[in-house]
Amino acid sequence: MTDHSLSQAQYDAITDAAAHWCMRLHAIDCTAEERLAFEQWRDAHPLHAFEYEAMLEIWEVAGDLPRPESPATAVRGKSTIPWRTFGIAATVCALALPLAAYTGWNLGWLPNAYQHFEATENVRQVTLSDGSQVELNLGSELTFSNYKDQRRVTLKKGEAFFSVSHDLQHPFIVRAADGRIRVTGTQFNVWMYEDQVRVNLVEGSVLVTSNDALPGEGLRLEPAMQARYRHGDFTPQISQTSANDHSLAWRSGKLVLDDLTLTDALPLINRYLNKPVMIADYSTGSIRLGGIYNIKELNSLVASLPKVLPVYLTRNKDGNPVLNSIPQQTPKS
């Protein structure tokens, strides 16, 4: 966002204020009066809110800084503020300045490049600062941070296809829920919805590990293999994908359902909906659905399901569509 009526000094003052408020709102002694003052500052000019949101993204990166072995504390009045609060605040302020002179890069603590990408209404292709290519599916969001010893992506939601530039000494790591996908150069797809994650390997090899795994641990995928795991229960299931696997059809704007049960099909459909479709019971979930659909028209698919399946739609108290199977009538004897 640019406002040509402001001088460079005024821009710098807004950036400094955004860093200050980011620090204070994350401090344990932040008062209600301070939060009100922040809201007044944020609402005073559109650029204030814009700079604060940008500072929050930097704060998230700074949250990966290592903790010291013996945290120190600083006292302000009667409140004790952990060292980590000041450490992150200092980092945020430092990140607002040119990173080239900051020693955190040499220590591997801070990135020298940070990017944030979202895809809303269209599939989007982006280029990361290391040269890797990423395709983002609808409703997807990720961040990229380039550290001295690794390239790090966090998939916040949705789905992405990666074509990673090869660098054996600078591994590429994708974080998705409780797992990490570690590569040096390859092509693979990561799909995430609610607590589910699926990794499909197209070319090369990847190592799928938990976020807490030790170096060398994990499960290695070869081309045409898939790994599945869930948030809160990292027990990956490895399988071979079939020759007619359609998991990458979204890159052409399509969703292919190959005679799947509704239990398996709905997570793939719900990824694109504002209001996820629910299943009333087990018997409804066992009904099968097939076909090829435009990913931009899946809301109309939901409305048409009673026309092609033995189901009817209701709404729950939250407004979600609920699929109910039509009871089969027992013929009279």
HUZIGI-V295205 format. One record per residue. SS is DSSP state (H for helix, E for strand, - for the rest). PHI is phi in degrees with one decimal (NA if undefined). Layout:
SS,PHI
SS,PHI
This chain:
-,NA
-,-129.0
-,-125.6
-,-72.4
-,-81.5
-,-98.3
-,-82.4
H,-60.9
H,-63.6
H,-68.9
H,-59.4
H,-61.7
H,-65.7
H,-66.3
H,-61.8
H,-62.7
H,-66.2
H,-62.7
H,-63.7
H,-61.3
H,-68.3
H,-62.4
H,-67.2
H,-66.3
H,-70.6
-,-96.6
-,-83.2
-,-72.7
-,-102.3
-,-66.5
-,-92.6
H,-63.3
H,-64.8
H,-64.8
H,-64.1
H,-66.0
H,-63.3
H,-62.4
H,-60.8
H,-66.8
H,-64.9
H,-60.4
H,-83.5
H,-73.1
-,-157.3
H,-56.4
H,-67.5
H,-61.9
H,-64.3
H,-61.6
H,-67.5
H,-67.4
H,-62.6
H,-63.9
H,-67.8
H,-63.5
H,-65.2
H,-64.4
H,-58.7
H,-61.6
H,-64.3
H,-63.3
-,-64.0
-,-86.6
-,-61.9
-,-68.2
-,-80.9
-,-72.2
-,-67.0
-,-126.9
-,-59.3
-,-93.8
E,-127.8
E,-122.3
E,-108.8
E,-129.0
-,63.1
-,-99.6
E,-102.0
E,-106.4
E,-108.3
E,-59.6
H,-53.4
H,-61.6
H,-61.8
H,-69.0
H,-62.8
H,-68.5
H,-61.4
H,-62.9
H,-64.2
H,-58.0
H,-63.3
H,-66.5
H,-68.5
-,-72.9
-,-100.4
-,-56.3
H,-77.1
H,-58.1
H,-94.7
-,-93.2
-,-70.3
-,-59.7
-,-63.2
-,-64.6
-,-85.6
-,77.1
-,-89.8
-,-125.6
-,-82.4
-,-98.5
E,-149.5
E,-140.3
E,-134.7
E,-129.5
E,-133.6
E,-137.5
E,-124.2
-,-108.6
-,-96.2
-,-139.3
-,-62.5
E,-128.5
E,-109.3
E,-130.4
E,-115.1
-,-77.7
-,-66.5
-,-89.4
-,98.1
-,-67.3
E,-105.5
E,-134.7
E,-104.9
E,-105.3
-,-75.9
-,-56.2
-,67.7
E,-111.9
E,-150.0
E,-150.1
E,-125.0
E,-129.1
E,-129.1
E,-103.2
-,-98.4
-,-63.1
-,-108.3
-,-165.1
E,-107.6
E,-126.2
E,-113.1
E,-115.7
E,-85.2
E,-81.0
E,-165.1
E,92.8
E,-149.2
E,-148.7
E,-109.6
E,-110.9
E,-118.5
-,-93.1
-,-69.5
-,-73.3
-,-159.2
-,-61.4
-,-86.7
-,-135.9
-,-60.1
E,-107.1
E,-124.1
E,-107.9
E,-98.7
E,-141.9
-,55.8
-,-87.5
E,-120.7
E,-129.1
E,-115.1
E,-109.5
E,-140.8
-,-115.5
-,177.5
-,-175.2
E,-126.0
E,-158.1
E,-121.7
E,-124.0
E,-116.2
E,-138.1
E,-147.0
-,50.9
-,-100.7
E,-106.2
E,-135.0
E,-130.0
E,-119.7
E,-114.7
E,-97.6
E,-101.9
E,-148.6
-,84.9
E,-153.1
E,-136.9
E,-112.5
E,-99.0
E,-135.1
E,-79.8
-,-65.9
-,-101.9
-,-69.1
-,-80.0
-,-54.2
-,93.1
-,-77.9
-,125.4
E,-115.5
E,-94.9
E,-100.3
E,-109.8
-,-52.3
-,68.9
E,-117.9
E,-129.8
E,-117.6
E,-123.9
E,-152.5
E,-123.3
-,-65.6
-,88.1
E,-150.8
E,-82.0
E,-131.6
E,-59.7
E,-109.4
E,-102.3
E,-144.6
E,-91.9
-,-82.8
-,-80.8
-,-63.8
-,-102.8
-,-64.2
-,-115.9
-,-66.3
-,-101.9
H,-62.9
H,-59.8
H,-66.0
H,-104.6
-,80.5
E,-121.7
E,-120.2
E,-107.1
E,-108.9
E,-99.6
E,52.9
E,-93.5
E,-69.0
H,-61.1
H,-59.6
H,-85.7
H,-78.7
H,-63.4
H,-58.6
H,-70.4
H,-77.9
H,-62.5
-,-54.2
-,-104.5
-,-107.5
-,-73.0
-,-117.0
-,-59.0
-,-84.3
E,-105.8
E,-113.3
-,-69.1
-,-161.0
H,-61.9
H,-64.8
H,-66.5
H,-64.3
-,-84.8
-,-68.6
E,-101.7
E,-139.0
E,-137.0
E,131.8
E,-117.3
E,-130.9
E,-76.7
H,-66.1
H,-87.6
H,-121.5
H,-75.1
H,-64.3
H,-71.3
H,-62.2
H,-58.9
H,-65.7
H,-91.7
H,-57.0
H,-63.0
H,-82.7
H,-116.3
-,-128.6
-,-78.3
E,-136.8
E,-136.0
E,-103.2
E,-129.3
E,-127.2
-,-87.6
-,-66.2
-,-91.2
-,89.5
-,-75.4
E,-65.4
E,-125.3
E,-88.3
E,-123.6
E,-76.9
-,-81.4
-,-60.2
-,-79.3
-,-78.7
-,-82.5
-,-59.3
-,-73.2
-,-80.1
